[in-house]
Amino acid sequence: HSWRELPLLYNQWCSVIRWEKTTRPFLRSREFWWQEGHTIHETAEEAVAETEQQLNCYADFFEKVLAIPVVRGRKTDKEKFAGAEATYTVECMMKDHKALQGATSHYFGDKFSRAYGVTFTGRDNKLQYPFQTSWGSTTRMIGAVIMAHGDNNGLVLPPKIAPVQVIVVPVAAHKPGVTEKAREVLKQLQAMGIRAQADFSDNSMGWKCAQHEMKGVPLRLELGPRDIEKGAAMVVRRDTFEKASLPLEGLDQALLLMMKDITANMFRIADEFRQSHTKVVTNMDELGEQVNGGYAKAMWCGDQACEDEIKARFSATSRNMPFDQTPVGETCVCCGKKAHKVMYFAKAY
């Protein structure tokens, strides 16, 4: 009813059903889970600020938690959400060089409120139309983690989201004191809030190592008779397979620091991969070759006909116009006309 009730901020987690003729696990399934927000604001400035805030929230989550670098930018009119004034996305690069849209944030202006006759009494005591936003992400994030970090041994999970951050594996568990010490160390780690488990199964050591590597457990802690004698444990990182002997005293703090380093290293590797597979292109031949191996960064005139031609010829789409619009040329990669927009083109999921 009144401007005093604004903004209205709604967040929901729910399942969605869509018709997908070609499904892909996590990326395109007929039912998936998503997190979605809808907000209503008194002014356009507030709505725009909300749109940007949520985009940055998603970008921070991808980079600081999932260790996946993103390109933040605005979609073209062709690719934006129907009815939106502007759509912004975070774009990720997968290990097969394809792009993946990680999350979106939309600024609707007052189009929908006008269409549905939604009004409120403003500060001037007159009826006004509110301004709206919407933003969302889905279980596609899981697919992004798998494809951005996984290797031939299986998953490589960032520590902040790993269900099991440390797996304790006793070595020669049949020998006196080994199992007991492993349980003691496990309790110590769990008491510090580390998501730790222990593998006391009778499977071989090789099987255990391969199993937990496949599951992407960030750290494997091996504890055997010799380690116990030295008051230490052998720790193996999943991201690099590096081994280090760490003293049991203060082990929990050492592992927390190591997990921070794992996250930073995973991000660095992914970022170097993205940068090494991003290339500035100036003509259609270069673009056609580059989109088979990563992002093509080019100038675009703003004409949808050029977007359509690139998609028809190379099965590549415009991903977004990055916020950093430092020119990488003067003419459109497609038509050769004067261009002022920097665009990322790529093949995508």
Sequence and secondary structure as in RCSB ss.txt:
>XXXX:A:sequence
HSWRELPLLYNQWCSVIRWEKTTRPFLRSREFWWQEGHTIHETAEEAVAETEQQLNCYADFFEKVLAIPVVRGRK
TDKEKFAGAEATYTVECMMKDHKALQGATSHYFGDKFSRAYGVTFTGRDNKLQYPFQTSWGSTTRMIGAVIMAHG
DNNGLVLPPKIAPVQVIVVPVAAHKPGVTEKAREVLKQLQAMGIRAQADFSDNSMGWKCAQHEMKGVPLRLELGP
RDIEKGAAMVVRRDTFEKASLPLEGLDQALLLMMKDITANMFRIADEFRQSHTKVVTNMDELGEQVNGGYAKAMW
CGDQACEDEIKARFSATSRNMPFDQTPVGETCVCCGKKAHKVMYFAKAY
>XXXX:A:secstr
 BGGG  EEEEEEEEEE   SS BTTTB SEEEEEEEEEEESSHHHHHHHHHHHHHHHHHIIIIIS    EEEE 
 TTTS TT SEEEEEEEE TTS EEEEEEEEEEETHHHHHTT  EE TTSSEE  EEEEEEEETHHHHHHHHHH 
BTTB    TTT S SEEEEESSTTSTTHHHHHHHHHHHHHHTT  EEE   SS HHHHHHHHHHTT SEEEEE H
HHHHHTEEEEEETTT  EEEEESTTHHHHHHHHHHHHHHHHHHHHHHHHHHTEEE  SHHHHHHHTTSSEEEEEE
 S HHHHHHHHHHHS EEEEEES    S SB TTT SB  EEEEEE B 
